[in-house]
Amino acid sequence: MEQEASPKKQGSFVRVLSPGEVFLLTISALSPVFSVFIGGNAILHLAGTGAAIGFIAGGLIAATLALLFAELSASYPGAGGVYPALNAILGPRWTYPFVIMRTVIMFPLLAFGATGVGPYIRLFLPWLPQDLAAPGTLAFAAVIAASQIRRGAQVIAAFLVVELLALLVLVVAALVHFKTANLGLVLSPVYAAGRDSLAATPATSIALAVIAGAFMAAGADWATFFAEDMRDARRRMGPVVAWTGLFAALCIALPAVLMILAMDDVAATLSAEAPMAHFLDRATNPIISALVSLGVIAAILNSVIAIMMALSRQLHAMGRDGVFLAPINRVLRIVNPQTRAPTGALLVLLVIGGFCTFLGERRLVLLTSANFSECLLLGLAVLAGRRAGMMSEHFRIRLHPLVPVLAVMLSVSIVAAGWADAETGRVSIGLLVAVFATALFWHELSLRIGRAPVRLTGSDLE
C-alpha cells in the first residue's frame, strides 16, 4: 500500500467556535431525539421492553466513557478525535488498527442515521420509495455540511430547538399515561414474538440492548473532532466532552424508559414499524403526532448534518496523516478555500455512506455498536498515560483508575454479548476483529519491509 505524509498545515481550519457552539454541534450529532425515536425503535425491536434496561445501563456506560474521551482530548486535541492521544501514548502499532476500524464503522454509522428518516417521511409522503429517503437525507446533509462551519452551526441550532420540543411532547405524553403495572415489563422484559403475542426477552437480547443503549447515548466524543475549529481547545475541550456525556445520557434514557412505562397495547406497539410513533398515535391526537413526526424528521436531518461535519474532519485528518493510499489521501485533503470545509471527505462520506443504507437496520445498529477496540484502547491509554505522566492537567478523571478499568472490562463484555447473538452480532464482532487483526498485521508487515510508519498525529494544533 502506497502511503504518504502530508504537510501539517495543509487544510488547516479557522478557530471560530466557542465551547457553547461545540456543545450544540455535539448534542446535534448524537441527537437525543434520534437516539430515542430511531435508536429506540431499533432497540425495542431487538429486546422489547428490555430496552428500558438497555437505555438505563447504556446511559451510565456512555456517561462514564465520556470521561475517558474528555481526559484524552484535553491532553491531545485535534481533528482526528481521540486517535492523536492513542498514538502518543500507545504508539502507532495499536492506533493504526483503531483508525482503520473507526473508518470501517463510520460509514454504517452515518447510514444508520439516514435510514431512520424513512418511516417518518412516509407518514407524509406514502408514495415516496423507501430507498430514496436515506440517500436524499445524506445529499441534503452534505450540502449544509459543506458550508462555512459557523453558518452550519446556526442551521443546526435552529433544528435543535425543534427536536427538543418533539422530545418534550413524548415525555409529557408518557407521564400523562404512566402505568405502574408496566414496571413489571421492565423487571421481566418481553418482546413481540408476533403481531399479537409476547414472549420473554432472551438474556442475550438484553445484553445486546445494553450495548446498543450505550451506543445510542454515546457521542460526547463528537466534540473532539471540532478541536481545530474551537478556541482554546486544550483548556476547554475536556469539560465540554464530560458535561455533554452526562447531559446526553439523561436526555436519552429518561424519555425512552417513560415511554415503555406508559404503553397500553404492548404487543402492537413493540411489533410496529416505528414503536415510538405508534405510541404517540395512541397517546395523543393525530395533529400532535404529525407535528412530532416533523420534529423527528428535523432531528434526523440535524443529526446527519452534524455527524457529516464531524466525520469529514476526522477523515480529513486521516488524509493529512497519510493513512490510506496516496490518491485517496489527496481527495480527503481537499478543502474548499472559501468555506474551509473538507469537501473531499464529505464526498467520500456521501458515496460510501449511501451504499451502506442498503444493509438494513439490524446489521447497521449491531455493526456500529460493536466497536470493542474503542473501550479497550481508551482505558489502556488513560492507565498508561497517567502512569507515564503524559496527561494534561486541564482535565482529570476522579476515582482513578476505576473508570479506565471499567472500560477495559466493557470491551470484553461487548465481544461476549455480540458473539452470543449468532444471527447478526457474531458476524459483526467477527468482521471487526478481522479488520483490527488485518490492520495490525499490515502495519507490522509494512515496518518490516522498510516502509515509513504512518504519521498518526491527527492534529495541526501546536
Residue pairs with C-beta under 8 A, 6 or more apart in sequence:
1 324
1 325
1 442
1 446
2 325
2 326
3 322
3 323
3 324
3 325
3 326
3 329
3 446
3 451
3 452
3 454
4 322
4 326
4 329
5 321
5 322
5 452
5 454
5 455
6 319
6 320
6 321
6 322
6 329
6 333
7 320
8 320
8 457
8 460
9 460
10 320
10 333
11 316
11 320
11 333
11 334
11 335
11 342
12 228
12 460
13 79
13 149
13 228
13 229
13 313
13 340
13 460
14 229
14 340
15 228
15 229
15 230
15 231
15 233
16 149
16 150
16 229
16 231
17 25
17 149
17 150
17 153
17 226
17 229
17 230
17 231
18 230
18 231
19 230
19 236
19 239
19 240
21 150
21 153
22 223
22 226
22 229
22 230
22 237
22 240
23 223
23 240
23 243
23 244
24 153
24 156
24 157
24 160
25 153
25 156
25 222
25 223
25 226
25 306
25 309
25 310
26 219
26 220
26 222
26 223
26 226
26 240
26 241
26 244
26 306
27 160
27 244
27 247
27 248
28 156
28 157
28 159
28 160
28 302
28 303
28 305
28 306
29 219
29 222
29 303
29 306
29 307
29 309
29 310
30 217
30 218
30 219
30 220
30 222
30 244
30 248
30 303
31 113
31 163
31 219
31 299
31 300
31 302
31 303
31 306
32 163
32 164
32 167
32 248
32 251
32 252
32 255
33 163
33 164
33 166
33 167
33 295
33 296
33 299
33 303
34 113
34 116
34 163
34 296
34 299
34 300
34 303
35 216
35 217
35 248
35 252
36 167
36 170
36 252
36 255
36 256
36 259
36 276
37 116
37 120
37 166
37 170
37 274
37 276
37 277
37 296
37 299
38 112
38 113
38 116
38 296
38 300
39 116
39 212
39 215
39 216
39 252
39 365
40 51
40 55
40 216
40 256
40 259
40 275
40 276
41 116
41 119
41 273
41 274
41 275
41 276
42 212
42 361
42 362
42 365
43 51
43 54
43 55
43 209
43 212
43 213
43 216
43 256
43 365
44 51
44 269
44 270
44 275
44 276
45 192
45 270
45 275
45 361
45 362
46 191
46 205
46 208
46 209
46 212
46 362
46 365
47 53
47 54
47 189
47 191
47 201
47 205
47 206
47 208
47 209
48 189
48 190
48 191
48 192
48 198
48 201
48 205
48 270
49 182
49 185
49 186
49 189
49 190
49 191
49 201
49 260
49 266
49 270
50 189
50 191
50 201
50 205
50 206
50 209
51 209
51 213
51 256
51 260
52 185
52 186
52 189
52 256
52 257
52 260
52 261
53 186
53 189
53 206
53 209
53 210
53 213
54 206
54 208
54 209
54 210
54 211
54 212
54 213
55 213
55 216
55 217
55 252
55 253
55 256
55 257
56 213
56 253
56 257
57 210
57 213
57 214
58 209
58 210
58 211
58 212
58 213
58 214
58 215
58 216
58 217
58 253
59 213
59 214
59 217
59 248
59 249
59 250
59 252
59 253
60 249
61 210
61 213
61 214
61 217
61 410
62 214
62 215
62 217
62 218
62 219
62 220
62 245
62 248
62 249
63 217
63 245
63 246
63 248
63 249
64 245
64 403
64 406
64 407
65 214
65 218
65 245
65 375
65 378
65 407
65 410
66 218
66 220
66 221
66 241
66 242
66 244
66 245
66 246
66 248
67 242
67 245
67 397
67 403
68 378
68 379
68 381
68 382
68 397
68 403
68 404
68 407
69 82
69 220
69 221
69 224
69 241
69 245
69 378
70 220
70 237
70 238
70 239
70 240
70 241
70 242
70 245
70 395
70 397
71 238
71 382
71 391
71 392
71 395
71 396
71 397
72 82
72 85
72 86
72 378
72 381
72 382
72 385
72 391
73 81
73 82
73 85
73 221
73 223
73 224
73 227
73 237
73 238
73 241
74 234
74 235
74 237
74 238
74 241
74 392
74 394
74 395
75 85
75 88
75 385
75 390
75 391
75 392
75 394
76 84
76 85
76 88
76 459
77 84
77 224
77 227
77 228
77 230
77 233
77 234
77 237
77 459
77 461
78 84
78 224
78 227
78 228
78 317
78 457
78 458
78 459
78 460
78 461
79 225
79 226
79 227
79 228
79 313
79 314
79 316
79 317
79 458
79 459
79 460
80 225
80 314
80 317
80 318
80 321
80 456
80 457
80 458
80 459
81 221
81 224
81 225
81 314
81 317
81 458
82 221
82 224
82 378
83 95
83 98
83 99
83 102
83 456
83 458
84 456
84 457
84 458
84 459
85 381
85 385
86 94
86 95
86 98
86 377
86 378
86 381
86 456
87 95
87 456
87 457
87 458
88 390
89 381
89 384
89 385
89 388
89 390
90 377
90 380
90 381
90 384
92 443
92 453
92 454
92 456
93 440
93 443
93 444
94 377
94 440
95 377
95 456
96 323
96 439
96 440
96 443
96 454
96 456
97 373
97 435
97 436
97 437
97 439
97 440
97 443
98 373
98 374
98 377
98 436
99 318
99 323
99 439
99 456
100 323
100 435
100 436
100 439
101 371
101 373
101 432
101 435
101 436
101 439
102 314
102 371
102 374
103 315
103 318
103 323
104 431
104 432
104 435
105 367
105 368
105 371
105 432
106 311
106 314
106 315
106 349
107 349
107 352
107 353
107 355
107 356
108 356
108 359
108 363
108 364
108 367
108 368
109 307
109 311
109 368
110 138
110 304
110 307
110 308
110 311
110 349
110 353
110 356
111 134
111 138
111 353
111 354
111 356
111 357
111 359
111 364
112 361
112 364
112 365
112 368
113 137
113 300
113 303
113 304
113 307
114 133
114 134
114 135
114 137
114 138
114 141
114 300
114 304
114 353
114 357
115 133
115 134
115 357
115 361
115 364
116 300
117 133
117 134
117 137
117 297
117 300
117 301
118 130
118 133
118 134
119 273
119 274
119 277
120 274
120 277
120 293
120 296
120 297
120 300
121 128
121 133
121 297
122 128
122 130
122 133
123 277
123 290
123 293
124 290
124 293
124 294
131 357
131 358
134 354
134 357
135 354
135 357
137 300
137 301
137 304
138 304
138 308
138 349
138 350
138 353
138 354
138 357
139 350
140 301
141 301
141 304
141 305
141 307
141 308
142 308
142 346
142 347
142 349
142 350
144 152
144 155
144 305
145 152
145 305
145 308
145 309
145 312
145 341
145 346
146 336
146 339
146 341
146 343
146 346
147 155
147 339
147 341
148 338
148 339
148 340
148 341
149 226
149 229
149 309
149 339
149 340
149 341
152 305
152 309
155 305
156 302
156 305
156 306
159 298
159 299
159 301
159 302
159 305
160 302
162 294
162 295
162 298
162 299
163 295
163 296
163 298
163 299
163 302
165 295
166 291
166 292
166 294
166 295
166 296
166 298
166 299
167 251
167 255
167 295
169 280
169 284
169 288
169 291
169 292
169 295
170 255
170 258
170 259
170 276
170 280
170 292
171 254
171 255
171 258
173 262
173 279
173 280
173 283
173 284
173 288
174 255
174 258
174 259
174 261
174 262
174 279
174 283
175 258
175 262
176 262
176 283
177 262
177 264
177 283
178 258
178 261
178 262
179 261
179 262
179 263
179 264
182 260
182 261
182 262
182 263
183 261
185 260
185 261
185 263
185 266
186 257
186 260
186 261
188 200
189 200
189 201
189 206
190 198
190 199
190 200
190 201
190 266
190 270
191 198
191 199
191 200
191 201
191 205
191 270
192 198
192 267
192 270
192 271
193 199
194 267
194 271
195 267
195 268
195 271
196 267
196 268
197 267
198 266
198 267
198 270
204 417
204 420
204 421
205 421
207 413
207 416
207 417
207 420
208 366
208 417
208 418
208 420
208 421
208 425
210 417
211 369
211 370
211 413
211 414
211 417
211 418
212 365
212 366
212 369
213 253
214 369
214 410
215 365
215 368
215 369
216 252
217 248
217 249
217 252
217 253
218 245
218 248
219 244
219 248
220 241
220 242
220 244
220 245
220 248
221 241
222 306
222 307
222 310
223 237
223 240
223 241
223 244
224 237
224 241
225 310
225 311
225 313
225 314
226 309
226 310
226 313
227 233
227 237
227 459
227 461
228 313
228 459
228 460
228 461
229 313
230 236
230 237
233 461
234 392
234 394
234 461
235 394
237 394
237 395
238 392
238 394
238 395
239 395
242 395
259 276
259 279
262 279
262 283
263 269
263 279
264 282
265 282
268 278
269 275
269 278
269 279
269 282
272 278
277 289
277 292
277 293
277 296
280 288
280 289
280 292
280 293
281 289
284 292
308 346
308 349
308 350
309 341
311 345
311 349
312 341
312 342
312 345
312 346
312 349
313 342
313 345
314 458
315 332
315 342
315 345
315 348
315 349
316 332
316 333
316 335
316 342
316 344
316 345
317 458
317 459
318 324
318 329
318 332
318 458
319 328
319 329
319 330
319 331
319 332
319 333
319 344
319 345
320 329
320 332
320 333
320 460
321 454
321 455
321 456
321 457
321 458
322 329
322 454
322 455
323 329
323 454
323 456
324 332
328 348
330 344
331 344
331 345
331 347
331 348
332 342
332 344
332 345
332 348
333 342
333 344
334 342
334 343
334 344
334 345
335 341
335 342
335 343
335 344
336 343
356 364
359 367
362 424
363 424
363 428
366 418
366 421
366 424
366 425
366 428
367 428
367 431
367 432
370 414
370 418
370 425
370 428
370 429
370 432
371 414
371 432
372 411
372 412
372 414
372 415
372 418
372 429
372 432
372 433
373 411
373 432
373 436
374 411
375 407
375 408
375 410
375 411
375 414
376 407
376 408
376 411
378 404
378 407
379 403
379 404
379 405
379 406
379 407
379 408
379 411
380 404
380 408
382 391
382 397
382 400
382 401
382 403
382 404
382 407
383 401
383 404
383 405
384 390
385 391
386 400
386 401
397 403
397 404
414 429
415 429
415 433
417 425
418 425
418 426
418 428
418 429
419 425
419 426
419 429
420 426
443 454
446 453
447 453
